[in-house]
């Protein structure tokens, strides 16, 4: 084996694919983490639809979270196929008590993060395996040691 040979080039390609997999997985990881936190420690409450706007065939809703004391806790956005109400309507939400702007419409029973969990595991562990395999292939074809 020598530098620039097929094993070296395949190793570099595996490193590239592994890095891409790990970077793509980051978004799924953050969504998974947010949904898991909402399911475990979220508080069910209400939000008022402030406005909605069409975005690429879907609707982006801007909602104001209302805390139990009646004060507004901040605004959050959610992209949906169809809006859940018109401006001024009150909808159920689940929010994080530490940061109420981190919320999701619906209740605790509506949260399903298993799809994101699968993406995190497949892309994360698959990307890590490809990255390590690429490093080993490059190290075998080049004399670093």
KOLVO-706836 format. One record per residue (C-alpha): x, z, y; residue in one letter. Coordinates in nm, 2 decimals. Layout:
// KOLVO-706836
+--------+--------+--------+------+
!   east !     up !  north ! rest !
+--------+--------+--------+------+
!      X !      Z !      Y !    A !
...
+--------+--------+--------+------+
// end
This chain:
// KOLVO-706836
+--------+--------+--------+------+
!   east !     up !  north ! rest !
+--------+--------+--------+------+
!   0.00 !   0.00 !   0.00 !    X !
!   0.12 !  -0.08 !   0.35 !    X !
!  -0.01 !  -0.06 !   0.70 !    X !
!  -0.24 !  -0.35 !   0.79 !    X !
!  -0.33 !  -0.40 !   0.42 !    X !
!  -0.69 !  -0.39 !   0.29 !    X !
!  -0.69 !  -0.02 !   0.22 !    X !
!  -0.57 !   0.06 !   0.57 !    X !
!  -0.82 !  -0.17 !   0.73 !    X !
!  -1.10 !  -0.03 !   0.51 !    X !
!  -0.99 !   0.32 !   0.60 !    X !
!  -1.01 !   0.24 !   0.98 !    X !
!  -1.36 !   0.09 !   0.92 !    X !
!  -1.47 !   0.40 !   0.74 !    X !
!  -1.34 !   0.62 !   1.02 !    X !
!  -1.54 !   0.41 !   1.27 !    X !
!  -1.86 !   0.42 !   1.06 !    X !
!  -1.82 !   0.80 !   1.00 !    X !
!  -1.77 !   0.86 !   1.37 !    X !
!  -2.08 !   0.65 !   1.46 !    X !
!  -2.29 !   0.84 !   1.20 !    X !
!  -2.19 !   1.17 !   1.34 !    X !
!  -2.26 !   1.06 !   1.70 !    X !
!  -2.60 !   0.92 !   1.60 !    X !
!  -2.69 !   1.24 !   1.41 !    X !
!  -2.64 !   1.45 !   1.73 !    X !
!  -2.97 !   1.35 !   1.88 !    X !
!  -3.16 !   1.43 !   1.55 !    X !
!  -2.97 !   1.76 !   1.54 !    X !
!  -3.09 !   1.86 !   1.89 !    X !
!  -3.45 !   1.76 !   1.81 !    X !
!  -3.44 !   1.95 !   1.48 !    X !
!  -3.29 !   2.26 !   1.64 !    X !
!  -3.56 !   2.26 !   1.92 !    X !
!  -3.85 !   2.21 !   1.68 !    X !
!  -3.72 !   2.48 !   1.44 !    X !
!  -3.68 !   2.72 !   1.72 !    X !
!  -4.03 !   2.65 !   1.85 !    X !
!  -4.18 !   2.70 !   1.50 !    X !
!  -4.00 !   3.03 !   1.44 !    X !
!  -4.00 !   3.19 !   1.79 !    X !
!  -4.24 !   2.98 !   1.99 !    X !
!  -4.54 !   3.12 !   2.18 !    X !
!  -4.87 !   2.94 !   2.18 !    X !
!  -5.01 !   2.88 !   2.52 !    X !
!  -5.16 !   2.62 !   2.75 !    X !
!  -5.04 !   2.34 !   2.97 !    X !
!  -5.20 !   2.13 !   3.24 !    X !
!  -5.15 !   1.75 !   3.23 !    X !
!  -4.99 !   1.67 !   3.57 !    X !
!  -4.97 !   1.30 !   3.53 !    X !
!  -4.89 !   1.03 !   3.27 !    X !
!  -4.73 !   0.69 !   3.30 !    X !
!  -4.69 !   0.40 !   3.05 !    X !
!  -4.34 !   0.35 !   2.91 !    X !
!  -4.27 !   0.06 !   2.67 !    X !
!  -4.61 !   0.07 !   2.48 !    X !
!  -4.63 !   0.45 !   2.48 !    X !
!  -4.73 !   0.71 !   2.73 !    X !
!  -4.50 !   0.97 !   2.90 !    X !
!  -4.70 !   1.28 !   2.98 !    X !
!  -4.57 !   1.53 !   3.24 !    X !
!  -4.72 !   1.87 !   3.17 !    X !
!  -4.71 !   2.21 !   3.36 !    X !
!  -4.67 !   2.51 !   3.12 !    X !
!  -4.90 !   2.80 !   3.22 !    X !
!  -4.78 !   3.14 !   3.12 !    X !
!  -5.02 !   3.41 !   3.01 !    X !
!  -4.99 !   3.58 !   3.35 !    X !
!  -5.13 !   3.26 !   3.51 !    X !
!  -4.81 !   3.15 !   3.68 !    X !
!  -4.65 !   2.81 !   3.62 !    X !
!  -4.33 !   2.81 !   3.41 !    X !
!  -4.21 !   2.46 !   3.47 !    X !
!  -4.28 !   2.10 !   3.38 !    X !
!  -4.19 !   1.92 !   3.06 !    X !
!  -4.23 !   1.57 !   2.93 !    X !
!  -4.35 !   1.43 !   2.60 !    X !
!  -4.38 !   1.07 !   2.50 !    X !
!  -4.69 !   0.99 !   2.29 !    X !
!  -4.87 !   0.68 !   2.17 !    X !
!  -5.19 !   0.79 !   2.35 !    X !
!  -5.23 !   1.05 !   2.62 !    X !
!  -5.40 !   1.38 !   2.51 !    X !
!  -5.59 !   1.41 !   2.83 !    X !
!  -5.62 !   1.29 !   3.19 !    X !
!  -5.45 !   1.46 !   3.48 !    X !
!  -5.59 !   1.81 !   3.53 !    X !
!  -5.69 !   1.87 !   3.16 !    X !
!  -5.56 !   2.17 !   2.98 !    X !
!  -5.40 !   2.12 !   2.64 !    X !
!  -5.26 !   2.37 !   2.39 !    X !
!  -4.88 !   2.39 !   2.37 !    X !
!  -4.61 !   2.59 !   2.20 !    X !
!  -4.32 !   2.69 !   2.42 !    X !
!  -4.00 !   2.89 !   2.40 !    X !
!  -4.04 !   3.22 !   2.59 !    X !
!  -3.67 !   3.21 !   2.70 !    X !
!  -3.71 !   2.87 !   2.85 !    X !
!  -4.08 !   2.76 !   2.88 !    X !
!  -3.99 !   2.41 !   3.00 !    X !
!  -3.88 !   2.35 !   2.64 !    X !
!  -4.23 !   2.30 !   2.49 !    X !
!  -4.43 !   2.07 !   2.27 !    X !
!  -4.80 !   1.99 !   2.27 !    X !
!  -5.00 !   2.13 !   1.98 !    X !
!  -4.97 !   2.45 !   1.79 !    X !
!  -4.73 !   2.60 !   1.54 !    X !
!  -4.90 !   2.43 !   1.25 !    X !
!  -4.85 !   2.08 !   1.41 !    X !
!  -4.47 !   2.11 !   1.41 !    X !
!  -4.30 !   1.92 !   1.14 !    X !
!  -3.92 !   1.90 !   1.16 !    X !
!  -3.85 !   1.79 !   0.80 !    X !
!  -3.79 !   1.43 !   0.90 !    X !
!  -3.53 !   1.53 !   1.16 !    X !
!  -3.38 !   1.77 !   0.90 !    X !
!  -3.33 !   1.48 !   0.66 !    X !
!  -3.17 !   1.26 !   0.92 !    X !
!  -2.94 !   1.55 !   1.02 !    X !
!  -2.82 !   1.60 !   0.66 !    X !
!  -2.79 !   1.23 !   0.57 !    X !
!  -2.62 !   1.11 !   0.88 !    X !
!  -2.42 !   1.42 !   0.93 !    X !
!  -2.28 !   1.47 !   0.58 !    X !
!  -2.27 !   1.09 !   0.51 !    X !
!  -2.08 !   1.04 !   0.84 !    X !
!  -1.84 !   1.33 !   0.76 !    X !
!  -1.77 !   1.20 !   0.41 !    X !
!  -1.70 !   0.85 !   0.54 !    X !
!  -1.47 !   0.99 !   0.81 !    X !
!  -1.27 !   1.20 !   0.57 !    X !
!  -1.25 !   0.91 !   0.32 !    X !
!  -1.12 !   0.69 !   0.60 !    X !
!  -0.86 !   0.94 !   0.70 !    X !
!  -0.74 !   0.98 !   0.34 !    X !
!  -0.72 !   0.60 !   0.30 !    X !
!  -0.52 !   0.55 !   0.63 !    X !
!  -0.29 !   0.84 !   0.54 !    X !
!  -0.22 !   0.69 !   0.20 !    X !
!  -0.13 !   0.35 !   0.34 !    X !
!   0.08 !   0.48 !   0.62 !    X !
!   0.37 !   0.72 !   0.59 !    X !
!   0.28 !   1.00 !   0.83 !    X !
!   0.44 !   1.26 !   0.61 !    X !
+--------+--------+--------+------+
// end
